[in-house]
Amino acid sequence: MTQPKPPEDDALEAAFSDMKNTTLPVPDALMARVMEDAVAHVPKPQRTPLWRQVLSTLGGWPAVGGLVATACVGIAVGGVLTDDVGVALGYVESASLDMGGGLGGFDLLLVDG
């Protein structure tokens, strides 16, 4: 059960409703200082160089070091060891080397001659 509103609250409610509908003027100097302070606190966007973006996308320096090491090993295996495999097997044995059916036309590149 609710109690009836006391009569002295009517004047207070009227004063509050009048204050809701009125706007107080703000001095221009105060508004300028507030806006200047607000602009000073806005964070500035930082431009990240392209090489840092690529580096962070790849995973940082450890990942790039791993990629460089893998590339060096791939070049070494592809360039240096290809001749050694042909010499070790001989031309007859390398020609008869069966690489399986899953390589397609790539197995023809493995045969010298």
N, C-alpha and C positions, 0 to 999 in steps of 0.2 A: 504494500500500500504506500502510495506516495503522499508526501505532505504538500499542502498548498504553498505556493511561492509567497514569501513575505512581501509586503507592499513597498518596503524600502529598496528592493531589488529592481523595481520598475525604473526608477531614476537612473540607477547604475547601468541598466541595460540600454536605456536611451542614450546615455553618454558614450557608451562603447560603440553603439551603432553609428553615432555621429563621427567618432574618431576613425572608424573603418572607412568611411566615405571621403575623408579629407586627406590630402597629401601635403606634406610639409616641404617647403622649398629648400633645396640643398644649395649652399653657396658654390659658385663656379670655381673658386680657388680650392675648396675642399674636394670637389669632384675631380679637378685636374690632378691634385696630389694622389688621390686614390687610384686614378687610372695610371699615373706614372709608376706608382708602386706595384700595381698589378702587372704592368708590362715588364718591369724589372724582374719579377718572379716567374715569368713564363720561361720554360726551358728552351734553349736554342737547339734546333736540330743539328746533329753532328754528321758531317759527310764522311762516310767510310770509304777509303780507297778501294778500287776494284780488286786489287791483288789480295787485300784483307778479306773481302767478301768471298772470293774464290777459295782462299785458304780456310776460312771458317766453314764453307760448304763441304770441303773435302774432309774435314775433321781435325784440322790443326796441323802443327808441325810434325807430330809423330806419324800421322797418316801419310803426309806428303813424303816424309823420309822413307816410309815403307813402299810407296809407289815408285820413288826414284830407285830404290834398291831392286825392286822387282823388274823395273825397266832395264836396269843394267844387267841383271842376270838373264833376262830375255834376249837382249842383244848379244850377250856373250854366248849363250846356248845356240841362238840362231845363226850367228856369224862365224864363230870359232869352231864349235863342235860339229857342225854339219860336214866339214871336210874330214874330220877325224873319224866320223862314223863311216864314211865312204871308204876311207883307207883301211879301217879295221875289218870291214866286211869283205872288201874286194868287190870288183864290178859284177862278178857272176852271182855272188851271194846277195848283193844289194838288189839286183834285178829280180831275183827269185824271192825276195822278202815279201811275205804276205802280210799286209796291214789290215786286212779284214774288209768287209763289204761296206762298212759304215762311213768310209772316208770319201766316197764318190770319186771325182776326178782328181782329188788331191794326191792319191797314191802314184799317179803318173808323174807328178813333180818330184817324187822322191827318187826316181830312177834316172841316173846320169846316162846320156847317150841316146 
